Amino acid sequence: MNKLIVISFFILLLASFAPNVSSPETKNAIKNEDFRNLQKEGVQYYRKEINHAFSLLKKQKKIIDIELHNTEKAQILSIAFPEILRYDSYSDYLETSSNRILYANKGKEASDFSTGYFQMKPSFLENLENYVANTESLKPYRWIVIQKENENETEIRKERINRLEKFQWQLRYLKVFWFVAEYKYQNIDFKSTDEKIRFYATAYNYGFTKPESEISKYQSAKKFLPGENTDSHKFAFADFSIDFIKTYSTFFN
């Protein structure tokens, strides 16, 4: 009985010295420790999600090898790779359905959802097609432009949505985006491949029709979340593009 009293006393004594995890001070300490770990890990913090995104892309390697038969294969893929981290098949079905009904009939003002592995919007395809159609130097890539002869706007938009639903066509648009970027940003003096990829990826995510100064500024904006959890830690979109180049590029070469 005496031993039980002594043991109980020591348990109570230890408990009195234990930190109160619910106190503001302890919560702040834990939060600061998480932030230090995050700074140390970088995007490694999301390695599980990144590996899952890579596994989805890896299943498409046959199509990738057919469509991207050049030395920039991994670089082209890296531009849109971060978007795969946000891909969700159920949400994609709903958003594609909305585009198929509303966009096809009323245009991008009615529905302009991001769909597919590369999370492309109908408006992105429109901008890319228009840029290629109106740039003489990009004439070899005008095969992406949907021909308007004998077709009304509704049928053209339906064809655009049909393309968006296919990975192969999203890959084709991504390839053309690469050549648009090579032309559009040819006067920028990139100091390294990583610097160029970071800019191209940001232009893809932020909008290649935006001014170069805005794209440059947005490169460091830590606003991208891999998923829909708003409490998670944010990184710059292109951080995941650079990680893709460093970690997975050899698989596609």
C-alpha positions as CSV (number, residue, x, y, z in Angstrom):
1,M,0.0,0.0,0.0
2,N,2.9,2.4,0.9
3,K,4.6,1.6,-2.4
4,L,1.4,2.4,-4.3
5,I,1.2,5.8,-2.5
6,V,4.8,6.6,-3.3
7,I,4.4,5.6,-7.0
8,S,1.2,7.7,-7.3
9,F,3.0,10.7,-5.7
10,F,5.9,10.5,-8.2
11,I,3.4,10.2,-11.1
12,L,1.6,13.4,-9.9
13,L,5.0,15.1,-9.4
14,L,6.1,14.3,-13.0
15,A,2.8,15.4,-14.4
16,S,3.2,18.8,-12.7
17,F,6.4,19.4,-14.6
18,A,5.1,18.2,-17.9
19,P,4.5,20.9,-20.5
20,N,1.0,22.1,-21.1
21,V,0.6,21.3,-24.8
22,S,-2.6,23.4,-24.9
23,S,-0.9,26.6,-23.6
24,P,-0.2,29.4,-26.2
25,E,3.5,29.2,-25.4
26,T,3.8,25.5,-26.1
27,K,1.7,25.8,-29.3
28,N,4.0,28.6,-30.5
29,A,7.0,26.5,-29.7
30,I,5.6,23.6,-31.7
31,K,4.7,25.9,-34.6
32,N,8.2,27.4,-34.6
33,E,9.8,23.9,-34.6
34,D,7.6,22.9,-37.5
35,F,8.6,26.0,-39.4
36,R,12.3,25.3,-38.9
37,N,11.8,21.7,-40.0
38,L,9.9,22.9,-43.1
39,Q,12.7,25.3,-44.0
40,K,15.2,22.5,-43.7
41,E,13.1,20.0,-45.7
42,G,11.8,22.3,-48.4
43,V,9.4,20.5,-50.8
44,Q,10.7,17.2,-49.3
45,Y,7.9,17.9,-46.8
46,Y,5.5,16.7,-49.5
47,R,7.6,13.8,-50.8
48,K,4.7,11.4,-50.4
49,E,2.4,13.5,-52.5
50,I,5.2,14.2,-55.0
51,N,5.9,10.5,-55.4
52,H,2.2,9.8,-56.0
53,A,2.1,12.4,-58.7
54,F,5.2,10.9,-60.3
55,S,3.5,7.5,-60.3
56,L,0.5,8.9,-62.2
57,L,2.8,10.4,-64.8
58,K,5.0,7.3,-65.1
59,K,1.9,5.3,-66.2
60,Q,1.7,7.6,-69.2
61,K,5.3,7.0,-70.3
62,K,4.4,5.3,-73.6
63,I,2.3,8.3,-74.7
64,I,5.0,10.7,-73.4
65,D,7.7,8.9,-75.5
66,I,5.6,9.2,-78.6
67,E,4.7,12.9,-78.2
68,L,7.9,14.3,-76.6
69,H,10.7,12.8,-78.7
70,N,13.3,15.5,-78.0
71,T,16.0,16.4,-75.5
72,E,13.8,18.7,-73.5
73,K,11.3,16.0,-72.6
74,A,11.9,16.2,-68.8
75,Q,12.0,20.0,-68.9
76,I,8.7,20.2,-70.7
77,L,7.1,17.8,-68.2
78,S,8.5,19.7,-65.3
79,I,6.6,22.9,-66.2
80,A,3.2,21.3,-65.5
81,F,4.2,18.6,-63.1
82,P,3.2,20.6,-59.9
83,E,-0.4,20.5,-61.2
84,I,-0.5,16.7,-61.0
85,L,-0.1,17.1,-57.2
86,R,-3.6,18.8,-57.2
87,Y,-5.3,16.3,-59.5
88,D,-8.3,14.6,-58.0
89,S,-10.3,12.2,-60.2
90,Y,-13.6,12.9,-58.6
91,S,-13.3,16.7,-58.7
92,D,-11.9,16.4,-62.2
93,Y,-15.1,14.6,-63.3
94,L,-17.3,17.3,-61.9
95,E,-15.3,20.1,-63.4
96,T,-15.0,18.4,-66.8
97,S,-18.8,17.9,-66.7
98,S,-19.3,21.6,-66.1
99,N,-17.0,22.6,-68.9
100,R,-18.7,20.1,-71.3
101,I,-22.1,21.6,-70.6
102,L,-21.5,25.3,-69.7
103,Y,-18.3,26.1,-71.5
104,A,-19.3,24.3,-74.7
105,N,-22.6,26.3,-74.9
106,K,-21.8,29.7,-73.3
107,G,-18.0,30.0,-73.3
108,K,-15.3,30.6,-70.7
109,E,-17.4,33.2,-68.9
110,A,-19.9,30.4,-67.9
111,S,-17.3,27.7,-67.0
112,D,-13.5,27.7,-67.1
113,F,-12.4,24.9,-64.7
114,S,-9.0,23.4,-64.7
115,T,-9.1,19.7,-65.7
116,G,-6.8,16.8,-66.4
117,Y,-3.4,15.9,-65.0
118,F,-2.0,19.2,-66.1
119,Q,-5.0,21.2,-64.9
120,M,-5.5,23.1,-68.1
121,K,-8.4,25.5,-68.5
122,P,-10.3,26.1,-71.7
123,S,-9.2,29.7,-71.6
124,F,-5.5,28.5,-71.6
125,L,-6.1,26.5,-74.8
126,E,-7.8,29.5,-76.4
127,N,-4.9,31.8,-75.5
128,L,-2.4,29.3,-76.7
129,E,-4.2,28.7,-80.0
130,N,-4.6,32.5,-80.6
131,Y,-1.0,33.2,-79.9
132,V,0.2,30.5,-82.3
133,A,-2.3,31.6,-84.9
134,N,-1.1,35.2,-84.8
135,T,2.7,34.5,-84.6
136,E,4.3,33.8,-88.0
137,S,7.4,32.2,-86.3
138,L,5.2,29.6,-84.7
139,K,3.5,28.5,-87.9
140,P,4.7,24.9,-87.6
141,Y,2.6,24.5,-84.5
142,R,-0.7,25.8,-85.9
143,W,-2.0,22.2,-86.1
144,I,-3.3,22.8,-82.6
145,V,-5.6,25.6,-83.8
146,I,-9.1,24.2,-84.3
147,Q,-10.2,25.0,-87.8
148,K,-13.3,27.2,-88.0
149,E,-14.4,26.4,-91.5
150,N,-18.0,25.2,-91.5
151,E,-18.1,25.0,-87.7
152,N,-19.8,27.3,-85.3
153,E,-18.3,28.5,-82.0
154,T,-20.3,25.9,-80.0
155,E,-18.8,23.0,-82.0
156,I,-15.3,24.5,-81.7
157,R,-15.7,24.7,-77.9
158,K,-16.9,21.1,-77.8
159,E,-13.8,20.0,-79.7
160,R,-11.7,21.9,-77.3
161,I,-13.3,20.1,-74.3
162,N,-12.9,16.8,-76.1
163,R,-9.2,17.5,-76.3
164,L,-8.9,18.6,-72.7
165,E,-10.3,15.2,-71.6
166,K,-7.4,13.3,-73.2
167,F,-3.9,13.2,-71.7
168,Q,-2.3,12.9,-75.1
169,W,-3.9,16.2,-76.2
170,Q,-2.9,18.0,-72.9
171,L,0.6,16.8,-73.6
172,R,0.5,18.2,-77.1
173,Y,-0.7,21.6,-75.8
174,L,2.1,21.5,-73.1
175,K,4.6,20.8,-75.9
176,V,3.4,23.8,-77.9
177,F,3.5,25.9,-74.8
178,W,7.2,25.1,-74.5
179,F,7.9,26.4,-78.0
180,V,5.7,29.4,-77.4
181,A,7.8,30.2,-74.3
182,E,11.0,29.6,-76.2
183,Y,9.9,32.2,-78.7
184,K,8.2,34.7,-76.4
185,Y,11.0,34.8,-73.8
186,Q,14.0,34.4,-76.1
187,N,15.4,37.8,-75.1
188,I,15.6,36.9,-71.4
189,D,19.1,36.1,-70.3
190,F,18.6,33.0,-68.1
191,K,21.7,32.2,-66.1
192,S,20.9,28.5,-65.8
193,T,18.4,25.8,-66.9
194,D,16.8,25.9,-63.5
195,E,16.3,29.6,-63.8
196,K,14.6,29.1,-67.2
197,I,12.4,26.3,-65.9
198,R,11.4,28.3,-62.9
199,F,10.3,31.2,-65.2
200,Y,8.5,28.9,-67.7
201,A,6.7,27.0,-64.9
202,T,5.5,30.3,-63.3
203,A,4.3,31.6,-66.7
204,Y,2.4,28.4,-67.2
205,N,0.7,28.6,-63.7
206,Y,0.3,32.4,-63.5
207,G,-0.5,33.1,-67.1
208,F,1.8,33.5,-70.1
209,T,-0.2,36.4,-71.3
210,K,0.8,38.4,-68.2
211,P,3.7,40.9,-68.4
212,E,7.1,39.5,-67.9
213,S,7.7,41.7,-64.9
214,E,4.6,40.2,-63.1
215,I,5.7,36.7,-63.9
216,S,9.2,37.4,-62.6
217,K,7.8,38.8,-59.4
218,Y,5.4,35.8,-58.9
219,Q,8.2,33.3,-59.2
220,S,8.9,33.5,-55.5
221,A,5.3,33.8,-54.3
222,K,4.7,30.9,-51.9
223,K,1.0,30.4,-52.7
224,F,0.9,26.9,-54.1
225,L,-0.6,24.0,-52.1
226,P,-0.3,20.4,-53.2
227,G,-4.0,19.5,-52.5
228,E,-6.9,21.3,-51.0
229,N,-5.8,21.4,-47.3
230,T,-5.6,25.2,-46.7
231,D,-3.7,24.6,-43.4
232,S,-0.8,23.0,-45.2
233,H,2.5,24.7,-45.9
234,K,2.7,26.6,-49.2
235,F,5.6,26.8,-51.6
236,A,6.2,28.5,-54.9
237,F,4.7,26.6,-57.8
238,A,8.1,26.3,-59.6
239,D,9.8,24.8,-56.5
240,F,8.1,21.5,-57.5
241,S,9.2,21.8,-61.1
242,I,12.8,22.2,-60.0
243,D,12.5,19.2,-57.7
244,F,11.0,17.1,-60.6
245,I,14.1,17.9,-62.7
246,K,16.5,17.0,-60.0
247,T,14.7,13.9,-58.8
248,Y,12.9,12.2,-61.7
249,S,14.2,13.6,-65.0
250,T,16.5,10.6,-65.7
251,F,13.4,8.3,-65.9
252,F,12.1,10.2,-69.0
253,N,15.5,10.7,-70.8
